[in-house]
């Protein structure tokens, strides 16, 4: 009898250890049910709060990018004229005036705004090039012939004498510049023109520029050897 009771207890314990199929199905269904409505609402609320908090930050980035546009253009012009000066072995310039910046070859150390505007106006319509190797030879019946039969030296490279790039500054912008020999910054107003000259060696004058706009003020300092920005401060408003 004792043996039979022990066998019965063993069978009961073994049966009790087996999980019913309905329990297994219920557990799997509970683990795969997904998010509840409350959980979805909480997640959407968190996303909305993060989006609202990020909007001022994104607007600040956009305002800074727009306000920094004149500085970016001045850097772009400086690199272009420096490359042209070193390639063509002649000086180039950036004319700084109340209307903005104008890049071109260096042609007048005493450049006035009216002369600069005339140069810009004629840049798109350069005069026709003189051929220079044919003349009207009267002794040959008025035919066009070469002036000499001797072999000519290779012509010098032709550069675009009328190349120019211009940046018109926004209406809310004003700026001042200071060269190394200036005691204080000079605001570009009226017909005043200041020249930032780049030599064939690539060297230019060190320059400090202060650009003021409604949304920000930039103080930028350019190096003499590379015309890269070596110091910059921004005051966003």
DOLUM-235267 format. One record per residue (C-alpha): residue number from 1; residue in three letters; z, y, x. Coordinates in Angstrom, 1 decimal, padded with zeros to 4 digits. Example, Ala and Ser with C-alpha at 12.3 -4.5 7.8 and 13.67 -1.06 7.14 Angstrom:
<sites>
(site 1,'ALA',(007.8,-004.5,012.3)) (site 2,'SER',(007.1,-001.1,013.7)) 
</sites>
This chain:
<sites>
(site 1,'UNK',(000.0,000.0,000.0)) (site 2,'UNK',(000.8,002.4,002.8)) (site 3,'UNK',(-002.6,001.7,004.4)) (site 4,'UNK',(-004.4,002.4,001.1)) (site 5,'UNK',(-002.5,005.7,000.6)) (site 6,'UNK',(-003.4,006.8,004.2)) (site 7,'UNK',(-007.1,006.0,003.6)) (site 8,'UNK',(-007.0,008.0,000.4)) (site 9,'UNK',(-005.5,011.0,002.1)) (site 10,'UNK',(-008.2,010.8,004.9)) (site 11,'UNK',(-011.0,010.7,002.3)) (site 12,'UNK',(-009.5,013.7,000.5)) (site 13,'UNK',(-009.2,015.7,003.7)) (site 14,'UNK',(-012.8,014.9,004.6)) (site 15,'UNK',(-014.1,015.9,001.2)) (site 16,'UNK',(-012.1,019.1,001.2)) (site 17,'UNK',(-013.8,020.1,004.5)) (site 18,'UNK',(-017.3,020.0,002.9)) (site 19,'UNK',(-018.5,023.4,001.5)) (site 20,'UNK',(-020.0,023.3,-002.0)) (site 21,'UNK',(-023.7,024.3,-002.0)) (site 22,'UNK',(-023.1,027.0,-004.6)) (site 23,'UNK',(-020.6,028.7,-002.2)) (site 24,'UNK',(-023.2,028.7,000.6)) (site 25,'UNK',(-025.8,030.3,-001.6)) (site 26,'UNK',(-023.4,033.0,-002.8)) (site 27,'UNK',(-022.5,033.9,000.8)) (site 28,'UNK',(-026.1,034.1,001.9)) (site 29,'UNK',(-027.0,036.3,-001.1)) (site 30,'UNK',(-024.1,038.6,-000.4)) (site 31,'UNK',(-025.2,039.1,003.2)) (site 32,'UNK',(-028.8,039.9,002.3)) (site 33,'UNK',(-028.2,042.2,-000.6)) (site 34,'UNK',(-029.1,045.4,001.5)) (site 35,'UNK',(-027.7,048.9,000.9)) (site 36,'UNK',(-025.8,049.9,-002.2)) (site 37,'UNK',(-026.6,053.2,-004.1)) (site 38,'UNK',(-023.5,054.8,-002.6)) (site 39,'UNK',(-024.5,053.9,000.9)) (site 40,'UNK',(-028.0,055.4,000.3)) (site 41,'UNK',(-026.6,058.6,-001.1)) (site 42,'UNK',(-024.2,059.0,001.9)) (site 43,'UNK',(-027.1,058.4,004.4)) (site 44,'UNK',(-029.3,061.0,002.7)) (site 45,'UNK',(-026.5,063.5,002.7)) (site 46,'UNK',(-025.9,063.1,006.4)) (site 47,'UNK',(-029.7,063.5,007.1)) (site 48,'UNK',(-029.8,066.6,004.9)) (site 49,'UNK',(-026.8,068.1,006.8)) (site 50,'UNK',(-028.4,067.4,010.2)) (site 51,'UNK',(-031.7,068.9,009.1)) (site 52,'UNK',(-030.0,072.1,007.8)) (site 53,'UNK',(-028.0,072.4,011.1)) (site 54,'UNK',(-031.2,072.0,013.2)) (site 55,'UNK',(-033.2,074.6,011.4)) (site 56,'UNK',(-031.6,077.6,013.2)) (site 57,'UNK',(-032.1,075.9,016.5)) (site 58,'UNK',(-035.8,075.2,015.9)) (site 59,'UNK',(-036.3,078.8,014.7)) (site 60,'UNK',(-034.6,080.0,017.9)) (site 61,'UNK',(-037.0,078.0,020.0)) (site 62,'UNK',(-040.0,079.4,018.1)) (site 63,'UNK',(-038.7,083.0,018.4)) (site 64,'UNK',(-038.2,082.6,022.1)) (site 65,'UNK',(-041.6,081.1,022.6)) (site 66,'UNK',(-043.3,084.0,020.7)) (site 67,'UNK',(-041.2,086.6,022.5)) (site 68,'UNK',(-042.0,085.0,025.9)) (site 69,'UNK',(-045.8,085.1,025.4)) (site 70,'UNK',(-046.3,088.3,027.4)) (site 71,'UNK',(-044.4,086.8,030.4)) (site 72,'UNK',(-046.5,083.6,030.1)) (site 73,'UNK',(-049.7,085.7,030.1)) (site 74,'UNK',(-048.7,087.7,033.1)) (site 75,'UNK',(-047.9,084.5,035.0)) (site 76,'UNK',(-051.3,083.1,034.0)) (site 77,'UNK',(-053.2,086.3,035.1)) (site 78,'UNK',(-051.3,086.4,038.4)) (site 79,'UNK',(-052.3,082.8,039.3)) (site 80,'UNK',(-055.9,083.5,038.4)) (site 81,'UNK',(-056.3,086.7,040.4)) (site 82,'UNK',(-054.5,085.2,043.4)) (site 83,'UNK',(-056.8,082.2,043.4)) (site 84,'UNK',(-059.9,084.5,043.1)) (site 85,'UNK',(-058.7,086.8,045.9)) (site 86,'UNK',(-058.2,083.8,048.3)) (site 87,'UNK',(-061.4,082.1,047.3)) (site 88,'UNK',(-063.6,085.2,047.5)) (site 89,'UNK',(-061.8,086.9,050.4)) (site 90,'UNK',(-061.4,090.2,048.7)) (site 91,'UNK',(-058.6,091.8,046.8)) (site 92,'UNK',(-058.0,091.5,043.1)) (site 93,'UNK',(-055.6,093.4,040.8)) (site 94,'UNK',(-053.7,093.3,037.6)) (site 95,'UNK',(-053.7,096.8,035.9)) (site 96,'UNK',(-050.5,097.3,034.0)) (site 97,'UNK',(-050.7,099.9,031.3)) (site 98,'UNK',(-049.2,100.8,027.9)) (site 99,'UNK',(-051.7,098.7,026.1)) (site 100,'UNK',(-051.0,095.5,028.1)) (site 101,'UNK',(-052.4,093.8,031.2)) (site 102,'UNK',(-055.9,093.8,032.6)) (site 103,'UNK',(-057.0,091.5,035.5)) (site 104,'UNK',(-060.1,092.3,037.5)) (site 105,'UNK',(-061.4,092.8,041.1)) (site 106,'UNK',(-059.7,095.7,043.0)) (site 107,'UNK',(-062.1,098.7,042.9)) (site 108,'UNK',(-060.0,101.9,042.8)) (site 109,'UNK',(-056.5,102.5,044.2)) (site 110,'UNK',(-056.2,105.6,041.9)) (site 111,'UNK',(-057.4,103.9,038.8)) (site 112,'UNK',(-057.1,105.9,035.5)) (site 113,'UNK',(-056.9,104.4,032.0)) (site 114,'UNK',(-060.2,106.0,031.0)) (site 115,'UNK',(-062.0,104.4,034.0)) (site 116,'UNK',(-060.3,101.1,033.3)) (site 117,'UNK',(-061.4,101.2,029.6)) (site 118,'UNK',(-065.0,101.9,030.8)) (site 119,'UNK',(-064.9,099.0,033.2)) (site 120,'UNK',(-063.7,096.7,030.4)) (site 121,'UNK',(-066.4,098.0,028.0)) (site 122,'UNK',(-069.2,097.3,030.6)) (site 123,'UNK',(-067.8,093.9,031.6)) (site 124,'UNK',(-069.5,092.1,028.8)) (site 125,'UNK',(-072.9,093.8,029.5)) (site 126,'UNK',(-073.4,093.8,033.3)) (site 127,'UNK',(-076.5,095.6,034.7)) (site 128,'UNK',(-079.5,093.4,035.5)) (site 129,'UNK',(-079.5,092.0,039.1)) (site 130,'UNK',(-082.0,093.5,041.5)) (site 131,'UNK',(-084.2,090.8,042.9)) (site 132,'UNK',(-084.6,092.6,046.2)) (site 133,'UNK',(-087.2,090.4,047.8)) (site 134,'UNK',(-090.4,091.6,046.1)) (site 135,'UNK',(-092.2,095.0,046.4)) (site 136,'UNK',(-095.4,096.5,045.2)) (site 137,'UNK',(-097.7,096.2,048.2)) (site 138,'UNK',(-100.4,098.8,047.9)) (site 139,'UNK',(-102.3,097.5,050.9)) (site 140,'UNK',(-102.6,094.1,049.2)) (site 141,'UNK',(-104.2,095.5,046.0)) (site 142,'UNK',(-100.9,096.2,044.3)) (site 143,'UNK',(-099.8,092.6,044.2)) (site 144,'UNK',(-096.2,091.6,044.4)) (site 145,'UNK',(-095.5,090.0,047.8)) (site 146,'UNK',(-092.5,089.3,050.0)) (site 147,'UNK',(-091.6,092.1,052.4)) (site 148,'UNK',(-091.6,089.7,055.4)) (site 149,'UNK',(-092.7,086.2,056.3)) (site 150,'UNK',(-089.8,085.7,058.6)) (site 151,'UNK',(-087.2,083.2,057.6)) (site 152,'UNK',(-084.4,085.0,055.8)) (site 153,'UNK',(-080.7,084.4,056.4)) (site 154,'UNK',(-078.9,082.6,053.5)) (site 155,'UNK',(-077.8,085.1,050.9)) (site 156,'UNK',(-074.2,085.9,050.6)) (site 157,'UNK',(-072.4,084.2,047.7)) (site 158,'UNK',(-072.6,086.0,044.5)) (site 159,'UNK',(-069.4,086.7,042.6)) (site 160,'UNK',(-068.9,088.1,039.2)) (site 161,'UNK',(-068.3,091.8,039.8)) (site 162,'UNK',(-067.6,092.3,036.1)) (site 163,'UNK',(-065.0,089.5,035.5)) (site 164,'UNK',(-062.0,090.7,033.6)) (site 165,'UNK',(-059.2,089.3,031.5)) (site 166,'UNK',(-057.2,091.4,029.1)) (site 167,'UNK',(-054.0,090.9,027.2)) (site 168,'UNK',(-053.2,093.3,024.4)) (site 169,'UNK',(-049.5,093.4,023.9)) (site 170,'UNK',(-047.8,093.2,020.5)) (site 171,'UNK',(-046.9,096.4,018.6)) (site 172,'UNK',(-043.2,095.8,019.0)) (site 173,'UNK',(-043.4,095.4,022.8)) (site 174,'UNK',(-042.7,097.9,025.6)) (site 175,'UNK',(-042.2,097.2,029.2)) (site 176,'UNK',(-041.2,098.7,032.5)) (site 177,'UNK',(-042.0,097.6,036.1)) (site 178,'UNK',(-040.4,098.2,039.4)) (site 179,'UNK',(-042.1,097.6,042.8)) (site 180,'UNK',(-040.0,097.3,046.0)) (site 181,'UNK',(-040.5,101.0,046.8)) (site 182,'UNK',(-039.4,102.3,043.4)) (site 183,'UNK',(-035.9,103.5,042.9)) (site 184,'UNK',(-035.8,102.6,039.3)) (site 185,'UNK',(-038.1,100.9,036.7)) (site 186,'UNK',(-041.0,102.8,035.3)) (site 187,'UNK',(-042.0,102.5,031.7)) (site 188,'UNK',(-045.7,102.1,031.0)) (site 189,'UNK',(-046.4,104.9,028.6)) (site 190,'UNK',(-049.4,107.1,027.7)) (site 191,'UNK',(-052.2,106.9,030.2)) (site 192,'UNK',(-050.1,105.7,033.1)) (site 193,'UNK',(-051.7,102.8,035.1)) (site 194,'UNK',(-049.9,100.7,037.8)) (site 195,'UNK',(-051.8,098.3,040.0)) (site 196,'UNK',(-050.4,094.9,041.1)) (site 197,'UNK',(-052.8,094.1,044.0)) (site 198,'UNK',(-053.4,090.6,045.4)) (site 199,'UNK',(-054.8,090.5,049.0)) (site 200,'UNK',(-057.3,087.9,050.3)) (site 201,'UNK',(-054.4,086.1,052.0)) (site 202,'UNK',(-052.8,085.6,048.6)) (site 203,'UNK',(-049.9,088.0,049.3)) (site 204,'UNK',(-049.0,090.5,046.6)) (site 205,'UNK',(-046.3,093.1,046.1)) (site 206,'UNK',(-042.9,091.7,044.8)) (site 207,'UNK',(-042.6,092.9,041.3)) (site 208,'UNK',(-039.8,093.2,038.7)) (site 209,'UNK',(-040.8,093.4,035.0)) (site 210,'UNK',(-038.7,094.1,032.0)) (site 211,'UNK',(-040.3,093.3,028.7)) (site 212,'UNK',(-038.5,094.5,025.5)) (site 213,'UNK',(-039.3,093.2,022.1)) (site 214,'UNK',(-037.5,093.3,018.7)) (site 215,'UNK',(-036.5,089.6,019.1)) (site 216,'UNK',(-035.7,089.4,022.8)) (site 217,'UNK',(-035.6,091.1,026.2)) (site 218,'UNK',(-036.9,089.5,029.4)) (site 219,'UNK',(-036.2,090.5,033.0)) (site 220,'UNK',(-038.5,088.7,035.3)) (site 221,'UNK',(-038.9,088.9,039.1)) (site 222,'UNK',(-042.1,087.7,040.9)) (site 223,'UNK',(-042.2,086.6,044.5)) (site 224,'UNK',(-044.5,088.3,047.1)) (site 225,'UNK',(-046.0,085.2,048.6)) (site 226,'UNK',(-046.8,083.1,045.6)) (site 227,'UNK',(-046.5,085.4,042.6)) (site 228,'UNK',(-044.2,082.8,041.0)) (site 229,'UNK',(-041.2,083.7,039.0)) (site 230,'UNK',(-038.1,083.5,041.2)) (site 231,'UNK',(-035.6,085.0,038.8)) (site 232,'UNK',(-035.6,085.3,035.0)) (site 233,'UNK',(-033.0,086.3,032.4)) (site 234,'UNK',(-033.4,086.3,028.6)) (site 235,'UNK',(-031.5,088.1,025.9)) (site 236,'UNK',(-032.3,086.8,022.5)) (site 237,'UNK',(-031.4,089.0,019.5)) 
</sites>
